[in-house]
Amino acid sequence: SLANGTEGQLKIISMKTDGGSGIVTPASFVNGSSITFDDVEDTIVLMYQSTGWVVLARQNSTVNA
């Protein structure tokens, strides 16, 4: 899980070791319900706004509705 942040906070999450799918579920997520990482170097960049975490960029990670 990923707790809510503070306004303007940036978070970069990247899969370092492939041990199967990794799922991150933000407490407040503007773009969906969760993020799935399947392979090494799958990455997402998030910024926290008043409405929750917002995706700024992603590399091969999947945003789930």
N, C-alpha and C positions, 0 to 999 in steps of 0.2 A: 504494500500500500504506500501511497504518497500523501502525506499530510498537506493541508493548505499552507501556503507560503505567506510572504509579505509582499505588498504591492511593488512590482518591478523586479522581484527576485527571479533569477535565471537558474535553470536546472538542466544539466546535460547528463543523460543516462545512456550508457553504452554497454553492450554485452561483451564481457571480457573472455569468458570461458563458456564453451558450448556444452551444456549439460541437459539439453532439451529446451523446450519453450520456456521463456521467462515472461511472466505477466505482471505488469504494474497497474494498480488501480488507484488513480488519484481520488482524494476525498471530494474535490470539486473539479470537473473536467469539462471545459467548454466544447471540445471537439468530439467527444464520444464518451465511452464508459471505461475503457481500459486500453493498454498498449501491450502488444505482444512482440517479443524479441525471439527470433528463431536461430540466428547464426551469429558467430563472432563478428564484431564491428557493427552490428545493427545498432543504430543510434537515434536518439530524439533530443531536440532542444526545446525546452518549455519556458514560458514566462508566466509568472503569476499576476493576474489582474484582479480587480474587485469581484469579478464573476467566476474566477477559478483559473486553473492552468490552461494556457493556450499554446498550441503547437506553433513554433517559429520555423523549424526545419526538421526533417527526418531523413534517415538513410536506411532503407530496407526494413524498418520497423513497421508494424501494422497498427493503425488506430481502429479500434473496434467500436461499432455503434452501440 
